[in-house]
Each structure stands twice: as structure tokens, then as C-alpha cells.
Amino acid sequence: MLYSSSGEPQGLIFNIQEYTIHDGPGIRTELFFKGCPLSCIWCSNPEGIVASAQLGVYPDKCLSLEKCGYCLKGCPLQGDSPIKHDQDGVLSAVNMVQACKDCLKCADLCPSRAIKLWGKRYTVPELMKIILSYRNFYLKSGGGVTLSCGEVMLQWEFASLLLKECQKNSIHTCVESALHCPPEHMEAVYENTDLVITDIKHMDSGKHKQLTGVGNELILKNIRRTVELNKPLVIRTPVVADHNNDEENIRAIGAFLRDELGGRILQYQLLPYRKLGTEKYKTLGVPYPMGDFVPPERQVWEANIRELVDILRTEFGLPAVAGSNYKLPI
């Protein structure tokens, strides 16, 4: 766990999204935890994968060295600065070195936000101040707080402290996790969790590894344990054409949910793939893994998802829906 200079526990958060309505009931505040053990080829949040602070670069926002140059002037490395500009004096890259991790001043100094800091440390009291400022919205809508991706369980100790404080203040808590984690970490987080959202991306472990970088055995084990613990559970599958949208895979997931979980889920959401986050890959100097992939037209993928939902509902008796806009039965 991270700690402040005074010894107070901290969490590394790369985004705080207000008024979200898709990851849990009601109006919610969603906190995105940095670091993820998976590397899904369709990930739309690449800034959440690495478990440390990063700097993203937006050259189009740069005012140039001639008009500004604050980033370079403020860099303590000066002549050896990792901040690079092109021949026109426009920011082109920040090649982070070890010294950057304890600095990151350039992001604060940049007036046009051409340098974006992904990952900020927060204490529980700092986050609770933000969370409690929206309490009336939670009360009126049945909402609350959702801890989300990268991966909450990588920061399980801090997440547990934050969730406990939320429940002390009667705020509904939801955890969205890939569940690729030690079961004991998961169960510690669950102690103060009202709702769990997770994914089954593919039932074939080999194909799951090709798509995400890890097999699915631990994930499925933790899903079974989640049901044993009687945690309200939502299962999702990001439906990606030519990757996991075949009937064989969806039927296999349906059989798992029906036969091994006894259908004890609140909802099974089939989510459409959208090519999002490509600009963020560029800012990090990382190629988008599905850069050459051309998704089918909307009418095609909508029809595919409707057909899969129909199979899951009629053949497996599951509460399957297309997308995440349907109200949860809680």
C-alpha cells in the first residue's frame, strides 16, 4: 500500500467520474484505480494498466517553446530532461525516467494541459470529501460509489479502507473487478461491498489468454466464490466481433452461469465493442492493439447481440440484456 509522508494510506487513482449511471444503480461517483494485471486487446483505458503514475502527451495542445516552455524550464533535470520537443518547438514526448516518478512537475506547470498526469495519490479523507459532496444525488437516485478499473484488487488494502468509510456514511458501494486476484484480497474488499460487477470475456482459457494476457481459471474460481458469499453479482461480456461473439462461446458462458452458479446473478450484460481510447494510446506512445480492426456496422452488431441475448434468455433462463442501461433488480 502507498503512504503519504505522514504515514497515511493512499490510493493511486487516475480518474474520478461524477454522475455516472452505467456501473451500478442510480447516480454514482466512479473512482478508477490505476494498475491492471490484464492487458485486454480492446481496452479503452490504457492509462489504467500500469500501476504507477504516467504522463500523457497532447502535442496539439502545446503552445510551443517560443510562447511557453514552462515544462522544460521547471524540469529539475534540465540538460538531461526527458521532455522532448520537435524542430518547431512543439512538445513531442516525455520519456519518463526514474527521477520523474517523484517529480511530475511538468504536468502542473503546463498551462494548456499538453502534459496530462495519469495517476494521482489520494488519502481516504480526501476521497470522502469528494464523495460526500454528492451525497444528495445518491440518496435521491439510489446511487453511491463504484470502485473500478484498472483493477481495484491490486490496491485491495486501500480499497477496503475506503469502502468501510463509505458504508459508515450509509453510501451504497459497488466494486467492478476482473477478479484476477488472490481470493483473500477479494474477500477483504467484499466485507464492505454491496454489489459486484465482473466480466467473463471468454470461456476457453487459451483464447482468454490470447485476448487478455491471462487465463480464466482464477477468475472463474473467484466468481464461484462470490456467489457462495451471496454477493449481488452482475456479469458482463464485452462482445467483440471475430473474437468472442460466436454462439459457442456465449453458450458456454450461459451454461456456466446456469449450471455452476445456479443462475444466481442479478443481470448478464452483453456490451457492444466500441473503438474508444485510441487517442490515449497515442499520448502514452503505445500502439492500439486492435488498430487495424474494423468493427461491423451498428445494425450488424446490434442484431448479433440481440440474437445472443435471446439464446441466453430462452435456452438458459438467464436475465440477459443488451448493454448496461437496464435497471438492476435490487
C-alpha positions in Angstrom: 0.0 0.0 0.0 1.1 3.5 -0.7 1.6 6.0 2.1 1.9 9.8 2.4 4.9 11.5 4.0 3.0 11.5 7.3 2.2 7.8 7.0 -1.4 8.0 5.9 -2.6 5.3 3.5 -3.0 6.4 -0.1 -4.6 5.1 -3.3 -3.5 5.8 -6.8 -6.5 7.0 -8.8 -6.3 8.0 -12.5 -9.9 9.3 -12.9 -12.8 10.4 -10.8 -16.0 10.3 -12.9 -19.0 12.1 -11.5 -22.7 11.4 -12.2 -22.1 8.1 -13.9 -25.1 5.8 -14.3 -23.8 2.7 -16.0 -21.8 0.9 -13.3 -24.3 0.3 -10.6 -27.7 1.6 -9.6 -28.6 5.3 -9.5 -26.3 8.2 -9.9 -22.8 7.3 -8.8 -19.3 8.6 -8.3 -16.8 6.2 -10.0 -13.2 6.0 -9.0 -10.7 4.4 -11.4 -7.9 2.6 -9.7 -4.5 2.5 -11.5 -2.9 -0.7 -12.4 -4.3 -3.9 -14.0 -3.0 -7.5 -14.3 -4.8 -7.9 -17.6 -3.9 -6.5 -21.0 -7.2 -6.8 -22.9 -6.6 -6.0 -26.6 -9.7 -3.8 -26.7 -9.0 -1.9 -23.5 -10.2 1.7 -23.7 -8.4 2.8 -20.6 -4.7 2.2 -21.4 -3.7 4.8 -18.8 -5.1 2.5 -16.2 -2.9 -0.5 -17.0 0.5 0.5 -15.5 0.5 0.5 -11.7 2.3 3.8 -11.4 1.8 7.4 -12.4 2.3 8.2 -16.1 2.5 11.3 -18.2 0.4 11.5 -21.4 1.4 13.9 -24.2 -1.0 16.0 -26.3 1.1 17.8 -28.9 -1.9 19.6 -30.4 -2.4 21.5 -27.1 1.2 22.6 -26.8 1.8 26.4 -27.0 5.4 25.8 -28.1 8.8 26.6 -26.5 8.7 30.1 -28.0 5.4 31.0 -26.4 5.7 29.0 -23.2 8.4 26.4 -22.3 7.3 26.2 -18.7 7.6 22.4 -18.7 11.3 22.5 -19.7 12.2 25.4 -17.5 10.7 23.7 -14.5 12.3 20.3 -15.1 15.0 19.7 -12.5 17.0 17.5 -14.9 17.4 20.5 -17.3 20.0 19.4 -19.9 19.1 15.8 -19.4 15.4 16.5 -19.4 13.1 13.7 -20.7 10.8 16.3 -22.1 11.3 16.4 -25.9 10.1 18.9 -28.5 10.2 18.8 -32.3 12.0 21.1 -34.6 9.2 23.6 -34.3 9.4 23.7 -30.5 6.2 21.7 -30.1 6.0 19.0 -27.4 6.6 15.6 -28.8 7.2 13.2 -25.9 8.1 12.8 -22.2 10.3 9.8 -21.9 9.9 9.2 -18.2 13.0 8.2 -16.2 13.2 7.1 -12.6 13.6 10.7 -11.4 10.3 11.6 -12.9 8.3 9.4 -10.6 9.0 11.6 -7.6 8.5 14.8 -9.6 5.9 15.1 -12.3 6.0 18.9 -12.0 5.8 19.4 -15.8 2.1 18.4 -15.8 1.3 21.0 -13.1 3.3 23.7 -14.9 1.8 23.2 -18.4 -0.9 25.9 -18.8 -2.5 24.3 -21.8 -2.6 20.7 -20.3 -0.5 19.4 -23.2 1.0 17.1 -20.5 -1.5 15.1 -18.6 -0.8 13.3 -15.4 -2.4 9.9 -15.2 -2.4 8.8 -11.6 -2.8 10.9 -8.5 -2.4 9.8 -4.9 -5.4 10.3 -2.6 -6.0 9.6 1.1 -9.3 8.2 2.3 -10.4 11.6 3.8 -9.6 13.4 0.5 -11.7 11.0 -1.5 -14.5 11.0 1.1 -14.7 14.8 0.9 -15.4 14.4 -2.9 -17.8 11.5 -2.4 -19.8 13.2 0.3 -20.3 16.3 -1.7 -22.6 14.3 -4.0 -24.5 12.5 -1.2 -27.8 14.1 -2.0 -27.7 12.7 -5.5 -27.0 9.2 -4.1 -30.0 9.5 -1.7 -32.4 10.7 -4.4 -31.4 8.2 -7.0 -30.4 5.1 -5.0 -26.8 5.6 -6.2 -23.5 5.5 -4.5 -19.8 4.9 -5.1 -18.2 2.5 -7.6 -14.6 1.5 -7.5 -13.5 0.5 -11.0 -10.7 -0.3 -13.4 -7.7 -0.7 -13.9 -8.0 -3.2 -11.1 -9.3 -2.4 -7.6 -7.9 -5.6 -6.2 -4.3 -4.5 -6.8 -4.9 -1.9 -4.2 -7.2 -4.0 -2.0 -6.0 -2.7 1.3 -6.7 0.9 0.4 -10.0 -0.1 -1.3 -11.1 -1.9 1.9 -10.4 1.2 4.0 -12.3 3.5 1.5 -15.3 1.1 1.2 -15.5 0.8 5.0 -15.7 4.6 5.3 -18.4 4.8 2.6 -20.5 2.3 4.5 -20.0 4.2 7.7 -21.7 7.1 5.9 -24.5 4.8 4.6 -23.3 5.1 1.0 -24.0 2.2 -1.4 -20.8 0.6 -2.6 -20.0 -1.3 -5.8 -16.8 -2.9 -7.0 -16.1 -3.5 -10.6 -13.2 -6.0 -10.9 -11.8 -8.6 -13.3 -11.4 -10.8 -10.2 -7.9 -12.0 -11.3 -6.6 -11.7 -7.8 -5.9 -13.8 -4.6 -9.3 -14.8 -3.1 -8.3 -13.5 0.3 -7.8 -10.0 -1.2 -11.2 -10.2 -2.9 -12.9 -11.3 0.3 -11.4 -8.5 2.3 -12.7 -6.0 -0.2 -16.1 -7.7 -0.2 -16.6 -7.1 3.5 -17.9 -3.6 2.7 -19.2 -4.1 -0.8 -22.9 -4.1 -1.7 -22.6 -5.0 -5.4 -20.0 -6.7 -7.6 -19.6 -6.3 -11.3 -17.2 -8.6 -13.2 -16.5 -10.0 -16.7 -16.4 -13.3 -18.4 -14.6 -12.5 -21.7 -14.2 -16.0 -23.0 -14.8 -19.5 -21.5 -11.9 -21.1 -23.3 -8.9 -20.3 -21.1 -6.4 -20.4 -24.0 -8.4 -17.9 -26.0 -9.0 -15.8 -22.9 -5.2 -15.6 -22.5 -4.8 -14.5 -26.2 -7.3 -11.7 -25.6 -6.4 -10.6 -22.1 -2.9 -11.9 -21.3 -4.1 -14.3 -18.6 -6.1 -17.5 -18.4 -9.6 -17.5 -16.8 -9.2 -20.2 -14.2 -8.7 -17.9 -11.3 -11.4 -15.5 -12.5 -14.0 -18.3 -12.7 -12.9 -19.6 -9.3 -13.4 -16.2 -7.7 -16.8 -15.8 -9.5 -18.0 -19.1 -7.9 -16.7 -17.8 -4.5 -18.6 -14.5 -5.0 -21.8 -16.4 -5.4 -21.1 -18.6 -2.4 -20.7 -15.5 -0.4 -24.1 -14.3 -1.6 -22.8 -11.1 -3.0 -25.2 -9.5 -5.5 -23.4 -10.0 -8.8 -23.6 -8.6 -12.3 -21.7 -10.4 -15.1 -20.6 -8.7 -18.3 -19.2 -9.8 -21.6 -17.7 -7.3 -24.0 -18.9 -8.7 -27.3 -16.2 -8.2 -29.9 -16.8 -9.4 -33.5 -14.5 -12.2 -34.7 -13.0 -12.5 -31.2 -15.7 -13.8 -28.7 -19.1 -13.2 -30.3 -19.6 -16.7 -31.6 -22.6 -18.7 -30.3 -20.3 -21.5 -29.0 -18.6 -19.1 -26.5 -21.8 -17.4 -25.4 -23.5 -20.7 -24.9 -20.5 -21.9 -22.8 -20.8 -18.8 -20.6 -24.5 -19.3 -20.4 -24.0 -22.9 -19.2 -21.5 -21.8 -16.6 -23.9 -19.2 -15.2 -26.8 -21.6 -15.2 -25.2 -24.8 -14.1 -22.3 -23.7 -11.9 -23.7 -20.5 -10.4 -27.3 -21.7 -10.4 -28.3 -18.6 -12.3 -27.7 -16.6 -9.1 -26.8 -13.3 -10.8 -28.7 -10.0 -11.0 -28.0 -9.5 -14.7 -25.9 -10.7 -17.5 -25.0 -7.7 -19.7 -23.7 -8.2 -23.3 -21.8 -5.0 -24.1 -21.0 -3.8 -27.6 -17.4 -3.2 -28.6 -16.6 0.4 -29.4 -13.3 1.6 -30.6 -12.6 4.0 -27.7 -9.4 5.3 -26.1 -7.3 5.3 -29.2 -6.1 8.9 -28.6 -5.0 7.9 -25.1 -2.8 5.2 -26.5 -1.1 7.8 -28.7 -0.5 10.1 -25.7 1.3 7.3 -24.0 3.3 6.3 -27.1 1.7 2.9 -27.1 0.1 1.3 -30.2 -3.6 0.4 -30.0 -3.6 -3.5 -30.1 -6.7 -3.5 -32.4 -5.6 -0.7 -34.6 -6.3 -2.5 -37.8 -9.6 -4.0 -36.6 -12.7 -2.6 -38.4 -15.8 -3.3 -36.4 -19.1 -4.2 -38.2 -21.8 -1.7 -38.8 -24.1 -0.8 -36.0 -27.1 -2.7 -37.4 -24.9 -5.8 -37.7 -23.5 -5.9 -34.2 -26.9 -4.9 -32.7 -28.6 -7.8 -34.4 -25.8 -10.1 -33.2 -26.2 -9.1 -29.6 -30.0 -9.4 -29.8 -29.7 -12.9 -31.1 -27.2 -13.9 -28.3 -29.5 -12.3 -25.6 -32.4 -14.3 -27.0 -30.4 -17.6 -26.7 -29.4 -16.8 -23.2 -32.9 -15.9 -22.1 -34.8 -18.7 -23.8 -32.4 -21.6 -23.6 -30.6 -20.9 -20.3 -33.2 -18.9 -18.5 -30.8 -16.1 -17.7 -31.5 -12.4 -17.0 -29.5 -11.4 -20.1 -29.7 -7.8 -21.5 -28.1 -5.9 -24.3 -25.9 -3.1 -22.8 -25.8 -1.7 -19.3 -28.8 0.7 -19.4 -31.3 -1.7 -17.9 -32.3 -1.2 -14.3 -30.9 -3.7 -11.9 -33.4 -5.8 -9.9 -32.2 -4.6 -6.5 
